Each structure stands twice: as structure tokens, then as C-alpha cells.
Amino acid sequence: MGVEALPGDSSAEGPIIELSKDLKLSVSERLIKRGLAVLGMRGSGKSYTCGVIAEELARVGQPFVVIDLMGEYYTLRERFPVLIVGLESTGYTDLSGLKPEHAEPLIRFVVENGVSLVLDLSQGTMAERVEFLADFLEAFYKVEEELRRPYVLIVDEAHRIAPEKGLPRLERISKSLKRAYYWLYEIAATGRHIGMGLVIAVRRPAEISKSILAQAEVKIVHKLVDPTDLKKLHEEGLPSELDDEVRSLEPGEAVVLGLGEPFITKVKERSCTHGGEAPLIKPVASPDLEKTIRALAKILGLKSEEERLPVPSPKAEGPRAPEEQPRPARELVLPEFDVQSFDYPPDVVANYLVRMMVYGHLGLFVPRSDQQLAFETCLVPDAPSALKALARRLSEEGWSIRGIGEEGERILLASLKEVVVGMAVAEAEGQGVLALVLSSPLPTSLDKALSRLRILMADTCPSTGKAQR
């Protein structure tokens, strides 16, 4: 490009976050006083960059709140004690069941205690999500106006909240969305005066309200190809001679605007896995976080999801009352399987097992027209042992397990909320074959379940390879 990369804000006072070797930003100057926008089409690295920003904020001790409309930021818990709450349980939320009346006490508790929060709005109806969000943004602004504790708000998919054109016609949704839009604008325009910083991530510059986009002085621009979006960025400082550069950026690469001359940088790798691709490997737990979850659950009148993140009760002196005695763990009893043996290549047998499960039990796996399916197969040394080990781990994580089918077409069926998993095994040319079929009406739930199963399979079923279908 002929443009030298700038050193960023490495010499500024206060916390500095490092997004790449040549992009260092002052939290106070760039995120709180001026605001930041991350732009880019699907797959360009937009959400990934926001993940890096959140990790860097956690690293330097700057509290933040993520508005997570797609359920992708839960993996921050791999390394950081971030609180995760949602409208509905997703399998990784610490607290769920949020209602609009919880918005103010939730954010007040968060700000008063300096907690970093992921607000997961990936579940629930559209009306429920925007109603809660409108109350939450209003409460956040007013609590910050009162307490004035520096916080950074990260809003991914911000164009869904503050579109440049058009709102849903349904009155209930439109009314709430207008309120959410209003408070997001207030945060963008005046939040800096009360210590509120803003990072917005937007798929297309043309889709976001120009009055909100204009508040972000620094813009990290990932790949864009639409002429309308490029024209929009010309108004924001992108030279037209760089249009071809923006169109050809690789995932993770970006043009940085607002720090002098535009320059290209490559956003560094995340410390945690990216929620759009992989599951939470091992959640961070700490006494402080557990105490926070218990306290907030009590304030909101909600139950912490102890099956995912055990929250020990305070030790009481003396024996517990009979009703408080721990119940013995229920033993998982699995049906016996007569594993079929085939004189066919493993990939052919894997394909057969998948088809046998889907077409033999169509009503279970495809009960409705919007059902989504996913498949996973692998080779294992001992098929029955692998199946039982995986089933036991699923049972420990709260899945309901039962056997169905007849004779050689026996499968294990695991279910948890809206996700159903069929598991079947066979032998092919002396090798064990394990096949899984996953079904859910929610793509996000399906992806998370598949990713989690891959981790469990790696832990419990030593694999000799993947059975390609």
C-alpha cells in the first residue's frame, strides 16, 4: 500500500490493549472517550476481533459487558472469570431465566462489583430478546450515570439493534427495538461523559445507523466487497484507491482507520477458542466467581446452573437436615449391544450407520420441517467400550440416555433440551466404527452440541482415525 503501519497508543497512559503487533489501543482514549467499530462481512474475522478485544480487556483488568446475540462469547471462560447470563439455559450460562424486571438489579450488581459480563441473547423469542435488551441498555446507562465506573460495552451484530433503515412492523417488537436503539445511541453519543466505552461490530457499514457509526472514531475494517459499503466507508476516511485492498483482505486482516494514515494489520490469535467454531474446553472457576454467581442468583431470585459449573454451598456447622443430605448419584444402566460386524470398508459402514439411524427413526431426528442435522463418525479400537464411555460422560453432564431399536439396529439416544443425539457402533474389517447423528431446530445449539461431543469423544474414545463418509 505504501503506507507505514502506526505504532498505535503504546505510549499512552492507562491500560493498553494489543490487537496486533502494530495495533495497540488506549482503553481510555480509544474505547471509552472515542469508541471503536469493527466492520466486515461474514467470515472476515469481525467477531473474532471482538473476541480478541474482550480477552485483552480482561487481561488488563478493564471490566466489560458483551451483548451476545449469537451465543459466541462463552469461550471467554476458558481463561477468564467472566459471568455468563441468559434468557434461557444454553448449557454454559451461569444464570438463566432473565426477565425485563431483572435488567436493573443485574447491571447494578455487575457495575458495583466490577464484574465482566456476557449477556447471552441467543435464545428466546425476538420479542423477549429486544424487550430485555431495551431495559438492560437503559438501566446500564442510568447506573453508570450514577456510579461512573469505567466500563466498555461490546455489541456484536449491532446492526440488528440499530439498523439504518427499517424496523419490524410487529408493534411489540418495534416499540422495544426503538427503545434499544435510542439507548444504544445515547451510550454511543454521550456515554463517554459517564465512563461508558463502546465497541460495535457490524456486518455491513450500510446496515448500521450512520449516527451511531459516526461516533466510532477508530474503525477496524475487515473484508468488504459491496460497493455501497465501500462508498459508505469513503465518508469515514477510507481512500477510494484502497477499495481493492479491502475487497481482497484475508480472514483476520483489516484496514485500520482513524489513527492517522490507514494501514493494514493482521489481528493476533485469540487466547480462547472462537465460539463460532469450537466449544468451551474447560471453564475457569474461582471462589470469587462462585461467590458472585451465588450472590447474583439470590438478588435476582434465580437458580444457578450448578450442573455446568458446580457452585459449592457454604459449609454449615453440624449435621445437615435430612432434606439437605446429598442424594447418591444415579447409576447409568446401558442396554447390551450385539455389535454387528461387516466385511466392508469402515467409511461404507459409517455411512450405513448414519442412514440407519436417520431413516430408521425419522420421527425422532426429523420431527419438524425446520430440524437441522449434523453427523460425526470415527474409528475406535473397541466400539462397545467407546459407546458406553461416551454415554456415561453425557449422562454426567445431564443428558437423558435410553436405548431404542431392535436386534442389530440398536442405538443409544441422548437428549438434552432441544438437542437429540443418536449413537451407533459396528465393526468393519476388524475396526470399530462409532457414528453420531445430531438433531436440533436451533443451528447454534446443534453446533455447540457437536463441538462438545467432539471434545468428549477425544477424551473418552481413543480414536484411530476418522471414518470418512
C-alpha positions as CSV (number, residue, x, y, z in Angstrom):
1,M,0.0,0.0,0.0
2,G,2.9,2.3,0.5
3,V,1.6,3.3,4.0
4,E,3.7,2.7,7.1
5,A,1.9,1.0,10.0
6,L,1.5,3.2,13.0
7,P,2.6,2.2,16.5
8,G,-0.8,2.8,17.9
9,D,-1.2,4.1,21.5
10,S,1.7,2.2,23.1
11,S,2.9,5.4,24.8
12,A,-0.5,6.5,26.2
13,E,-1.3,6.4,29.9
14,G,-3.6,3.8,31.4
15,P,-4.4,0.3,30.2
16,I,-3.3,-0.6,26.7
17,I,-4.8,-3.5,24.7
18,E,-2.8,-5.1,21.9
19,L,-4.8,-6.4,18.9
20,S,-1.8,-7.0,16.7
21,K,2.0,-6.2,16.8
22,D,1.3,-2.8,15.2
23,L,-2.1,-2.0,16.7
24,K,-2.1,-1.0,20.4
25,L,-5.0,1.0,21.7
26,S,-5.5,3.0,24.9
27,V,-8.7,1.8,26.6
28,S,-9.4,5.3,27.9
29,E,-8.6,7.3,24.8
30,R,-9.9,4.9,22.1
31,L,-12.6,2.7,23.6
32,I,-14.1,5.0,26.2
33,K,-13.6,8.6,25.1
34,R,-14.0,7.9,21.3
35,G,-15.4,4.5,20.5
36,L,-14.4,1.7,18.2
37,A,-16.2,0.0,15.3
38,V,-15.3,-3.4,13.8
39,L,-16.7,-4.0,10.3
40,G,-16.6,-6.9,7.9
41,M,-18.7,-9.4,6.0
42,R,-19.4,-12.9,7.4
43,G,-16.3,-15.0,7.8
44,S,-13.9,-12.0,7.6
45,G,-12.9,-12.1,11.3
46,K,-15.3,-9.4,12.7
47,S,-16.5,-11.4,15.7
48,Y,-13.0,-12.9,16.1
49,T,-11.6,-9.4,16.5
50,C,-14.2,-8.6,19.1
51,G,-13.2,-11.7,21.0
52,V,-9.6,-10.5,21.0
53,I,-10.7,-7.2,22.3
54,A,-12.7,-8.8,25.1
55,E,-9.7,-11.0,26.0
56,E,-7.4,-8.0,26.1
57,L,-9.8,-6.1,28.3
58,A,-9.9,-9.0,30.7
59,R,-6.1,-9.2,30.6
60,V,-5.6,-5.6,31.6
61,G,-8.4,-5.7,34.2
62,Q,-10.9,-3.4,32.4
63,P,-14.5,-4.6,33.1
64,F,-16.7,-5.0,30.1
65,V,-20.2,-6.2,29.0
66,V,-20.8,-8.2,25.8
67,I,-24.2,-8.1,24.2
68,D,-24.0,-11.6,22.6
69,L,-26.8,-12.1,20.1
70,M,-25.3,-15.2,18.5
71,G,-24.0,-17.1,21.6
72,E,-20.3,-17.0,20.6
73,Y,-18.6,-15.4,23.6
74,Y,-19.0,-18.1,26.2
75,T,-15.5,-19.4,25.4
76,L,-14.0,-16.4,27.3
77,R,-14.5,-18.6,30.3
78,E,-11.7,-20.9,29.2
79,R,-9.2,-18.4,30.7
80,F,-11.1,-15.5,32.3
81,P,-13.7,-15.4,35.2
82,V,-16.4,-13.8,33.1
83,L,-20.1,-14.1,34.3
84,I,-22.4,-15.6,31.7
85,V,-26.2,-15.0,32.0
86,G,-29.0,-15.5,29.5
87,L,-32.7,-15.5,28.9
88,E,-32.7,-19.3,28.6
89,S,-30.3,-22.0,29.6
90,T,-27.8,-22.8,26.9
91,G,-25.7,-25.4,28.7
92,Y,-23.0,-22.8,29.6
93,T,-24.9,-20.0,31.2
94,D,-24.3,-19.5,35.0
95,L,-27.8,-18.0,35.4
96,S,-30.7,-18.1,33.1
97,G,-34.4,-17.2,33.1
98,L,-33.9,-13.4,32.9
99,K,-36.9,-11.2,32.6
100,P,-37.1,-7.4,32.0
101,E,-37.5,-6.8,35.7
102,H,-34.1,-8.3,36.2
103,A,-32.3,-5.9,34.0
104,E,-31.7,-3.1,36.5
105,P,-30.6,-5.2,39.5
106,L,-28.4,-7.3,37.2
107,I,-26.4,-4.4,35.8
108,R,-26.3,-2.6,39.1
109,F,-24.7,-5.7,40.7
110,V,-22.3,-6.1,37.8
111,V,-21.1,-2.5,37.9
112,E,-20.9,-2.2,41.7
113,N,-18.8,-5.3,41.8
114,G,-16.6,-4.6,38.7
115,V,-17.7,-7.9,37.1
116,S,-17.2,-8.6,33.4
117,L,-20.5,-9.9,31.9
118,V,-21.5,-11.8,28.7
119,L,-25.2,-11.2,28.2
120,D,-26.3,-14.2,26.0
121,L,-29.4,-13.3,24.0
122,S,-29.0,-16.2,21.5
123,Q,-32.1,-17.9,22.9
124,G,-35.7,-16.8,23.4
125,T,-38.2,-15.2,21.0
126,M,-37.2,-12.0,19.2
127,A,-39.8,-10.1,21.3
128,E,-38.2,-11.4,24.6
129,R,-34.7,-10.5,23.5
130,V,-35.4,-6.9,22.4
131,E,-37.6,-6.2,25.4
132,F,-34.9,-7.3,27.8
133,L,-32.2,-5.6,25.8
134,A,-34.1,-2.2,25.8
135,D,-34.5,-2.4,29.6
136,F,-30.9,-3.5,30.1
137,L,-29.3,-0.7,28.0
138,E,-31.4,1.9,29.7
139,A,-30.5,0.5,33.1
140,F,-26.8,0.3,32.2
141,Y,-26.7,4.0,31.2
142,K,-28.5,5.1,34.3
143,V,-26.4,3.0,36.7
144,E,-23.3,4.3,35.0
145,E,-24.6,7.9,35.2
146,E,-24.9,7.3,39.0
147,L,-21.7,5.3,39.7
148,R,-19.4,6.5,36.9
149,R,-17.3,3.4,36.9
150,P,-15.4,3.0,33.6
151,Y,-17.0,0.2,31.5
152,V,-16.7,-1.0,27.9
153,L,-19.8,-2.2,26.2
154,I,-19.2,-4.6,23.2
155,V,-22.2,-5.1,20.9
156,D,-21.7,-7.7,18.2
157,E,-24.2,-7.7,15.4
158,A,-25.1,-4.1,16.3
159,H,-26.9,-3.6,13.0
160,R,-29.7,-5.8,14.3
161,I,-30.3,-3.4,17.1
162,A,-29.7,-0.1,15.3
163,P,-30.4,-0.5,11.6
164,E,-30.0,2.4,9.2
165,K,-33.4,1.6,7.6
166,G,-36.5,-0.3,8.5
167,L,-37.8,-1.8,11.8
168,P,-40.1,-4.8,12.3
169,R,-43.7,-4.0,11.8
170,L,-44.9,-6.0,14.7
171,E,-45.8,-3.3,17.2
172,R,-44.5,-5.1,20.3
173,I,-41.1,-5.7,18.8
174,S,-40.9,-2.4,17.0
175,K,-41.6,-0.5,20.2
176,S,-38.9,-2.3,22.2
177,L,-36.3,-2.1,19.4
178,K,-36.8,1.7,19.1
179,R,-36.0,1.9,22.9
180,A,-32.9,-0.3,22.5
181,Y,-31.9,1.8,19.5
182,Y,-32.4,5.0,21.5
183,W,-30.3,3.9,24.5
184,L,-27.5,2.5,22.3
185,Y,-27.3,5.9,20.6
186,E,-27.2,7.6,24.0
187,I,-24.3,5.3,25.0
188,A,-22.5,6.0,21.7
189,A,-23.1,9.8,21.8
190,T,-22.8,10.7,25.4
191,G,-21.7,7.6,27.3
192,R,-18.0,8.8,27.3
193,H,-19.0,11.6,29.7
194,I,-20.0,9.0,32.4
195,G,-17.3,6.5,31.7
196,M,-19.0,4.2,29.2
197,G,-17.0,3.0,26.2
198,L,-18.4,1.3,23.2
199,V,-17.3,-1.2,20.7
200,I,-19.7,-2.2,17.9
201,A,-19.3,-5.0,15.4
202,V,-21.2,-4.6,12.2
203,R,-21.5,-6.9,9.2
204,R,-22.0,-4.0,6.7
205,P,-21.5,-0.3,7.2
206,A,-24.6,0.4,5.1
207,E,-26.8,-1.5,7.6
208,I,-25.9,0.3,10.8
209,S,-27.3,3.6,11.8
210,K,-24.9,6.3,10.5
211,S,-25.5,8.4,13.6
212,I,-24.1,5.6,15.7
213,L,-21.3,4.6,13.3
214,A,-20.1,8.2,13.2
215,Q,-19.5,8.0,17.0
216,A,-16.7,5.4,16.5
217,E,-13.6,7.3,15.7
218,V,-11.4,4.2,15.1
219,K,-12.6,1.7,12.6
220,I,-11.2,-1.8,12.0
221,V,-12.3,-2.8,8.6
222,H,-12.2,-6.4,7.6
223,K,-13.1,-7.7,4.1
224,L,-16.0,-5.9,2.3
225,V,-17.0,-6.2,-1.3
226,D,-20.3,-4.4,-1.7
227,P,-19.8,-1.0,-3.5
228,T,-22.5,0.5,-1.2
229,D,-20.4,-0.4,1.9
230,L,-17.2,0.9,0.3
231,K,-18.9,4.2,-0.6
232,K,-20.1,4.5,3.0
233,L,-16.5,4.0,4.2
234,H,-15.2,6.7,1.9
235,E,-17.3,9.1,4.1
236,E,-15.5,7.6,7.2
237,G,-12.0,8.2,5.9
238,L,-11.2,5.2,3.6
239,P,-9.4,6.4,0.4
240,S,-11.1,5.1,-2.7
241,E,-7.7,3.8,-4.0
242,L,-7.8,1.2,-1.2
243,D,-11.1,-0.3,-2.3
244,D,-9.3,-3.2,-4.0
245,E,-7.3,-3.8,-0.8
246,V,-10.4,-4.1,1.3
247,R,-12.1,-6.5,-1.2
248,S,-9.1,-8.8,-1.1
249,L,-8.3,-8.9,2.6
250,E,-7.8,-12.4,4.1
251,P,-9.7,-13.5,7.2
252,G,-8.2,-11.6,10.2
253,E,-6.6,-8.9,8.1
254,A,-8.0,-5.4,8.4
255,V,-7.5,-1.8,7.3
256,V,-7.4,0.5,10.3
257,L,-9.0,3.9,10.0
258,G,-8.8,6.8,12.5
259,L,-5.2,6.5,13.6
260,G,-3.6,8.8,11.0
261,E,-2.9,7.3,7.6
262,P,-4.9,4.0,7.0
263,F,-2.8,0.9,7.4
264,I,-3.3,-2.9,7.1
265,T,-2.8,-5.2,10.1
266,K,-3.3,-8.8,11.0
267,V,-5.3,-9.3,14.2
268,K,-3.5,-11.7,16.6
269,E,-4.7,-15.1,17.6
270,R,-7.2,-15.5,20.4
271,S,-6.2,-17.0,23.7
272,C,-9.5,-18.8,23.9
273,T,-11.2,-20.8,21.2
274,H,-13.6,-18.9,19.0
275,G,-17.2,-19.5,20.0
276,G,-18.3,-19.7,16.4
277,E,-16.1,-22.7,15.8
278,A,-15.4,-24.6,19.0
279,P,-16.8,-25.3,22.4
280,L,-15.8,-24.4,25.9
281,I,-13.0,-26.8,26.7
282,K,-12.7,-26.3,30.4
283,P,-14.5,-23.4,32.2
284,V,-12.5,-21.2,34.6
285,A,-13.8,-21.5,38.1
286,S,-12.7,-19.5,41.1
287,P,-14.1,-18.8,44.6
288,D,-14.8,-15.2,43.7
289,L,-16.7,-16.2,40.6
290,E,-18.7,-18.8,42.5
291,K,-19.5,-16.3,45.2
292,T,-20.6,-13.8,42.6
293,I,-22.9,-16.3,41.0
294,R,-24.5,-17.2,44.3
295,A,-25.0,-13.6,45.3
296,L,-26.5,-12.6,42.0
297,A,-28.7,-15.6,41.9
298,K,-30.1,-14.6,45.3
299,I,-30.6,-11.0,44.3
300,L,-32.5,-12.0,41.1
301,G,-34.3,-14.9,42.6
302,L,-32.9,-17.3,40.0
303,K,-31.2,-20.7,40.4
304,S,-27.6,-21.0,39.4
305,E,-26.9,-23.7,36.8
306,E,-24.8,-25.9,39.1
307,E,-24.8,-28.9,36.7
308,R,-22.4,-27.0,34.4
309,L,-20.3,-25.0,36.9
310,P,-20.5,-26.5,40.4
311,V,-21.1,-23.8,42.9
312,P,-20.4,-25.2,46.4
313,S,-22.7,-24.2,49.2
314,P,-21.2,-22.5,52.2
315,K,-20.1,-25.0,54.8
316,A,-22.6,-25.3,57.7
317,E,-21.7,-26.3,61.2
318,G,-23.2,-29.5,62.4
319,P,-25.1,-32.2,60.5
320,R,-27.4,-31.1,57.7
321,A,-31.2,-31.6,57.9
322,P,-32.4,-34.8,56.3
323,E,-33.8,-33.0,53.2
324,E,-30.4,-31.4,52.7
325,Q,-28.4,-34.7,52.6
326,P,-26.8,-35.3,49.2
327,R,-28.6,-37.8,47.0
328,P,-26.5,-40.7,45.8
329,A,-25.5,-40.4,42.1
330,R,-27.9,-42.5,39.9
331,E,-26.1,-45.3,38.2
332,L,-26.4,-45.3,34.4
333,V,-27.7,-48.7,33.1
334,L,-27.0,-49.2,29.4
335,P,-28.6,-51.9,27.3
336,E,-26.4,-54.7,25.9
337,F,-25.4,-54.4,22.3
338,D,-24.8,-57.2,19.9
339,V,-22.3,-55.3,17.7
340,Q,-22.7,-56.2,14.0
341,S,-19.6,-57.0,12.1
342,F,-19.3,-56.1,8.4
343,D,-16.9,-57.1,5.7
344,Y,-16.9,-53.7,4.2
345,P,-14.6,-50.6,4.4
346,P,-15.1,-48.5,7.5
347,D,-16.3,-45.5,5.5
348,V,-19.1,-47.6,3.9
349,V,-20.2,-48.9,7.3
350,A,-20.1,-45.4,8.9
351,N,-22.4,-44.2,6.1
352,Y,-24.7,-47.2,6.7
353,L,-24.9,-46.4,10.5
354,V,-25.8,-42.8,9.9
355,R,-28.5,-43.7,7.3
356,M,-29.8,-46.5,9.5
357,M,-30.3,-44.0,12.4
358,V,-31.9,-41.2,10.4
359,Y,-34.2,-43.2,8.1
360,G,-35.0,-45.9,10.6
361,H,-36.1,-43.3,13.2
362,L,-37.1,-40.3,11.1
363,G,-39.8,-39.2,13.5
364,L,-37.1,-38.8,16.2
365,F,-34.5,-37.0,14.3
366,V,-36.7,-35.0,11.9
367,P,-39.9,-34.4,13.8
368,R,-40.5,-31.0,12.1
369,S,-39.6,-29.3,8.8
370,D,-37.0,-26.8,10.3
371,Q,-35.0,-29.6,12.0
372,Q,-31.2,-29.3,11.5
373,L,-29.0,-32.4,11.3
374,A,-25.2,-33.0,11.8
375,F,-23.1,-36.1,11.7
376,E,-19.8,-37.3,13.2
377,T,-18.0,-40.7,12.7
378,C,-14.7,-42.1,13.9
379,L,-12.8,-45.3,14.1
380,V,-12.1,-46.7,17.6
381,P,-10.3,-49.8,18.9
382,D,-13.3,-51.1,20.9
383,A,-16.7,-50.0,19.7
384,P,-18.9,-51.1,22.7
385,S,-16.5,-49.6,25.2
386,A,-16.3,-46.4,23.3
387,L,-20.1,-46.1,23.1
388,K,-20.5,-46.8,26.9
389,A,-17.8,-44.4,27.9
390,L,-19.3,-41.6,25.8
391,A,-22.8,-42.3,27.1
392,R,-21.6,-42.1,30.7
393,R,-19.9,-38.8,30.1
394,L,-23.1,-37.4,28.5
395,S,-25.1,-38.7,31.4
396,E,-22.8,-37.0,33.9
397,E,-23.4,-33.7,32.0
398,G,-27.2,-34.0,32.4
399,W,-28.2,-35.8,29.2
400,S,-31.0,-38.3,29.3
401,I,-29.9,-41.7,27.8
402,R,-32.0,-44.6,26.6
403,G,-31.7,-47.4,24.1
404,I,-34.0,-47.9,21.1
405,G,-34.2,-50.2,18.1
406,E,-34.2,-53.9,17.6
407,E,-31.6,-56.6,17.2
408,G,-28.7,-55.4,15.1
409,E,-30.2,-51.9,14.7
410,R,-29.8,-50.9,18.3
411,I,-28.8,-47.3,19.0
412,L,-28.4,-45.1,22.1
413,L,-30.5,-42.0,22.1
414,A,-29.2,-39.0,24.2
415,S,-31.3,-35.9,24.7
416,L,-30.8,-32.5,26.4
417,K,-33.4,-29.8,25.9
418,E,-33.9,-29.4,22.1
419,V,-30.9,-31.5,21.0
420,V,-31.2,-35.2,20.3
421,V,-28.1,-37.4,19.6
422,G,-28.2,-40.9,18.2
423,M,-25.2,-43.1,18.7
424,A,-24.5,-46.4,17.0
425,V,-21.5,-48.7,16.6
426,A,-20.3,-51.6,14.4
427,E,-17.2,-53.4,13.3
428,A,-15.7,-53.1,9.8
429,E,-12.7,-55.1,8.7
430,G,-11.6,-55.6,12.3
431,Q,-12.0,-51.9,13.3
432,G,-14.7,-50.3,15.5
433,V,-16.8,-47.6,13.9
434,L,-18.7,-45.1,16.1
435,A,-21.4,-42.9,14.4
436,L,-23.3,-40.0,15.8
437,V,-26.4,-38.2,14.4
438,L,-27.3,-34.9,16.0
439,S,-30.7,-33.1,15.5
440,S,-32.0,-29.8,16.7
441,P,-34.3,-27.0,15.4
442,L,-31.6,-24.4,16.5
443,P,-28.4,-24.2,14.5
444,T,-26.5,-22.6,17.3
445,S,-27.5,-25.4,19.7
446,L,-26.6,-28.0,17.1
447,D,-23.1,-26.5,16.6
448,K,-22.4,-26.3,20.3
449,A,-23.5,-29.9,20.9
450,L,-21.4,-31.2,18.0
451,S,-18.4,-29.3,19.3
452,R,-18.9,-30.6,22.8
453,L,-19.3,-34.2,21.6
454,R,-16.1,-34.0,19.7
455,I,-14.3,-33.0,22.9
456,L,-15.9,-35.8,24.8
457,M,-15.1,-38.3,22.1
458,A,-11.4,-37.2,22.2
459,D,-11.4,-37.7,26.0
460,T,-13.3,-41.0,26.3
461,C,-12.8,-42.8,23.0
462,P,-9.2,-43.2,21.8
463,S,-9.6,-42.8,18.0
464,T,-7.6,-44.5,15.3
465,G,-8.9,-42.1,12.7
466,K,-11.9,-40.6,11.1
467,A,-14.4,-42.7,9.2
468,Q,-14.9,-40.6,6.0
469,R,-18.4,-40.9,4.6
